[in-house]
Amino acid sequence: MGKSRSSRRASAAADGVAETVDGGLAQLIPDRDRARAWTLLIDGAPQSHVDLDDPAYLSFDYQRRLGHVIDLAAPPGKPLNAVHLGGGALTLARYVAVTRPRSTQQVVERDAPLVQLVRRELPLPPNARIRVRSTDAREGLAKVPDGWADLVIADVFSGARTPAHLTSTEFLDEVRRALRPGGLYAANLADGPPLAHLRGQIATAAARFAELALIADAAVLRGKRFGNAVLVAGDLPLPVAELTRRSASDPHSGRVEHGRPLTDFTGGAVPVTDAAAVDSPAPPASVFR
């Protein structure tokens, strides 16, 4: 007699789940060190990590740094209106839901089959107020009411590259429109030597926001390797001291740049417009080995 449907599902879950989605082959790989935790890969590139027993646990360095921004966006526990551009396994939306109960969140994730896979295999926390739109990130952002969001997080990759139309001043005009006065914008950026994309993104944000900070591994900032950097922007003074303390105490410590050092790092790069925008650079194959 064959296995029951529930038994087959349990067996598949123990070994991992693989399905073709719009972005390629999606795999959910079990974490051997955490009983109900999973890593999402798309075509072999790690995208997200989720612990169903502890959604406040953030495994990836860049997600932990974005978690620091979430923690400092408002007093502890205060609900937020948050917009997530790029969903993945909904890791950061889960984090907001459990650390800031009663938050209202909108996630824009273009890959509808991926959303279905994640919802089926990695259920959201009870009572999480999370709405997912399966559309292009910029199109979804345009539907957010003016001044609605306390926080906008951009973490959008297609084939491990950020699409060009999400790198421009015109895109940031839409972000600003959706943010309430005093709201924060945070973006996960990926680049390697000579860091032209990262410098251009800092210049672009500086053209639209009064205050900026950048969190990244020191080796990435020195142009020694390809990696992630988290850009934080707003119109009010940023919690730089606390971001610095938290980032320095992470398992893989990060450095925070702001003010004149960040301006100097930009090195004369000019803001990116829609007319000149290109996708972020592809990571070298060695990054995912």
C-alpha positions in Angstrom: 0.0 0.0 0.0 1.4 3.5 -0.9 1.9 6.3 1.6 -1.0 8.6 2.4 -0.9 12.1 1.1 0.0 13.5 4.5 2.8 11.0 4.9 4.1 11.9 1.4 4.1 15.6 2.3 5.9 14.9 5.6 8.5 12.8 3.8 9.0 15.5 1.1 9.3 18.2 3.8 12.0 16.2 5.6 14.1 16.1 2.5 13.3 19.5 1.2 10.8 20.8 -1.3 11.5 21.8 -4.9 9.1 23.5 -7.4 9.5 25.5 -10.5 8.3 29.1 -10.0 8.4 32.1 -12.3 11.9 33.0 -11.1 13.4 29.5 -11.7 13.7 26.4 -9.5 12.7 27.2 -5.9 14.0 24.9 -3.2 13.1 24.8 0.5 16.1 23.2 2.3 15.6 22.1 5.9 18.0 23.7 8.5 19.8 20.8 10.2 20.4 22.9 13.3 16.9 24.2 13.8 13.9 21.9 13.9 11.4 23.9 11.8 13.7 26.2 9.9 14.2 26.4 6.1 16.3 28.1 3.6 14.8 29.2 0.3 17.0 29.0 -2.8 16.1 30.2 -6.3 18.2 28.5 -9.0 20.8 27.7 -6.3 21.0 31.3 -4.9 20.0 31.6 -1.2 17.1 34.0 -0.9 15.6 33.7 2.6 15.8 31.8 5.8 12.7 31.2 8.0 12.4 29.6 11.4 8.7 28.7 11.9 9.2 28.2 15.7 11.1 31.5 16.1 10.2 34.0 13.3 12.2 36.7 15.1 15.4 34.7 14.3 17.2 36.2 11.3 20.0 34.0 9.9 21.2 36.0 6.9 23.5 39.0 7.7 21.7 41.5 5.5 18.3 40.4 7.0 19.7 40.9 10.5 20.8 44.4 9.5 17.3 45.2 8.1 16.0 43.8 11.4 18.0 46.4 13.2 16.3 49.1 11.1 12.9 47.6 11.9 13.7 47.6 15.6 14.7 51.2 15.5 12.0 52.5 13.2 9.7 53.2 16.2 9.6 52.5 20.0 9.7 48.8 20.9 6.5 46.9 20.2 4.8 49.8 18.4 2.8 48.6 15.4 4.1 49.8 12.0 2.6 50.2 8.5 5.3 48.5 6.5 5.7 47.9 2.8 8.1 45.1 1.6 9.1 45.3 -2.0 10.2 41.7 -2.7 8.9 38.9 -0.6 11.0 35.8 -0.8 9.9 33.6 2.1 8.3 36.6 3.8 11.0 36.5 6.5 11.0 40.2 7.3 7.2 40.5 7.2 7.1 37.6 9.8 9.7 39.4 11.9 7.6 42.6 12.0 4.5 40.6 12.8 6.0 38.9 15.9 8.1 41.8 17.1 5.5 44.5 16.5 2.0 42.8 16.9 -0.9 44.5 15.2 1.3 45.9 12.4 -0.3 46.2 9.0 2.0 45.1 6.2 1.9 45.0 2.4 4.2 42.7 0.6 4.8 43.1 -3.2 6.2 39.9 -4.7 5.9 39.5 -8.4 6.4 35.7 -8.4 2.9 34.4 -7.7 3.8 30.6 -7.8 6.6 31.4 -5.2 4.1 33.1 -2.9 1.8 30.1 -3.2 4.7 27.7 -2.4 5.8 29.8 0.7 2.2 30.2 2.0 1.6 26.4 1.7 4.9 25.1 3.1 5.8 27.9 5.6 2.5 29.2 7.1 2.5 32.8 8.4 2.2 33.5 12.2 -1.3 33.5 13.6 -3.1 36.9 13.4 -0.4 38.4 11.1 -1.9 41.3 9.2 0.1 40.7 5.9 -1.3 41.3 2.5 0.6 40.0 -0.5 0.3 41.5 -4.0 1.7 39.5 -6.9 2.8 42.3 -9.2 5.9 44.2 -10.1 7.4 46.0 -7.2 7.1 49.5 -8.6 3.5 48.9 -9.8 2.6 47.6 -6.4 4.3 50.6 -4.7 2.2 52.9 -6.8 -0.9 51.5 -5.2 0.2 52.3 -1.7 -1.7 55.4 -0.4 0.2 58.7 0.0 1.9 58.9 3.4 0.7 55.5 4.5 4.0 53.7 5.3 6.2 54.1 8.4 8.8 51.9 6.6 9.5 50.8 3.1 12.0 47.9 2.6 13.3 47.1 -0.9 14.8 43.6 -1.3 14.1 42.8 -4.9 16.2 40.5 -7.0 15.6 38.8 -10.3 18.2 36.3 -11.3 20.3 37.6 -8.3 20.2 41.2 -9.8 18.1 44.2 -8.8 16.0 45.3 -11.8 17.0 48.7 -13.2 13.6 50.4 -12.7 14.1 49.9 -8.9 17.4 51.8 -8.8 16.4 55.3 -10.0 15.4 58.7 -8.6 12.0 58.3 -10.1 11.6 55.0 -8.1 12.6 56.9 -4.9 10.0 59.6 -5.7 7.4 56.8 -5.4 9.0 55.6 -2.1 8.9 59.1 -0.7 5.2 59.5 -1.8 4.3 56.3 0.1 6.2 57.2 3.3 4.7 59.3 6.0 6.7 62.3 7.2 9.6 60.9 9.2 9.3 57.4 7.7 12.3 55.3 6.8 13.4 53.6 3.6 15.8 50.7 3.7 17.2 48.8 0.7 19.3 45.6 0.4 21.9 46.3 -2.3 24.5 43.9 -3.7 27.7 44.8 -5.4 31.4 44.0 -5.8 34.5 45.8 -6.9 34.7 48.5 -8.1 31.4 49.2 -6.3 30.1 51.5 -9.0 26.5 50.3 -8.5 26.6 50.8 -4.7 28.1 54.3 -5.1 25.5 55.2 -7.6 22.7 54.0 -5.3 24.0 56.2 -2.5 24.1 59.2 -4.7 20.6 58.5 -5.9 19.3 58.2 -2.4 21.2 61.4 -1.4 19.3 63.3 -4.1 16.0 62.4 -2.5 16.6 62.0 1.3 18.3 64.3 3.8 19.8 61.6 5.9 21.6 58.4 4.9 23.5 55.5 6.5 25.1 52.4 5.0 25.7 49.1 6.8 28.0 46.5 5.3 30.8 44.1 5.9 34.1 46.0 6.0 35.5 43.8 3.2 32.6 44.7 1.0 33.1 48.5 1.7 36.8 48.1 0.8 36.0 46.5 -2.5 37.6 43.2 -1.5 34.6 41.0 -2.3 31.1 40.9 -3.6 28.4 41.2 -0.9 25.3 42.9 0.5 25.0 46.4 1.9 21.9 47.9 3.6 21.2 51.5 2.8 19.0 53.4 5.2 17.4 56.8 4.3 15.0 59.3 5.8 14.5 63.0 6.3 15.1 63.0 10.1 18.3 62.1 11.9 18.9 58.4 11.8 19.7 56.2 14.9 23.3 55.9 13.7 24.8 55.2 17.2 22.4 52.3 17.9 22.7 50.9 14.4 26.5 51.0 14.8 26.3 49.2 18.2 23.9 46.5 17.0 25.7 45.9 13.7 29.1 45.6 15.4 27.7 43.0 17.8 26.3 40.8 15.0 27.9 37.3 14.5 29.5 38.8 11.4 30.0 42.4 12.4 29.0 45.2 10.0 30.4 48.7 9.7 28.1 51.8 9.6 29.0 54.7 7.4 27.2 58.1 7.4 27.8 61.8 7.1 31.0 63.0 5.4 32.7 59.5 5.3 29.7 58.2 3.3 29.8 61.2 1.0 33.5 60.6 0.5 32.8 56.9 -0.2 30.4 57.9 -2.9 33.3 59.4 -4.8 31.5 61.7 -7.1 28.9 59.2 -8.4 25.8 60.8 -9.8 22.2 60.0 -9.2 20.7 57.3 -11.4 17.6 58.2 -13.5 15.2 55.9 -15.3 16.8 56.8 -18.6 20.2 55.7 -17.4 19.3 52.9 -15.0 20.7 49.3 -15.5 20.3 46.1 -13.4 22.7 45.7 -10.5 25.7 43.5 -11.4 25.5 39.8 -11.4 27.3 38.1 -8.5 30.3 35.9 -9.4 29.5 32.2 -9.5 31.9 31.7 -6.5 29.5 33.6 -4.2 27.1 30.7 -4.0 29.5 27.8 -3.8 
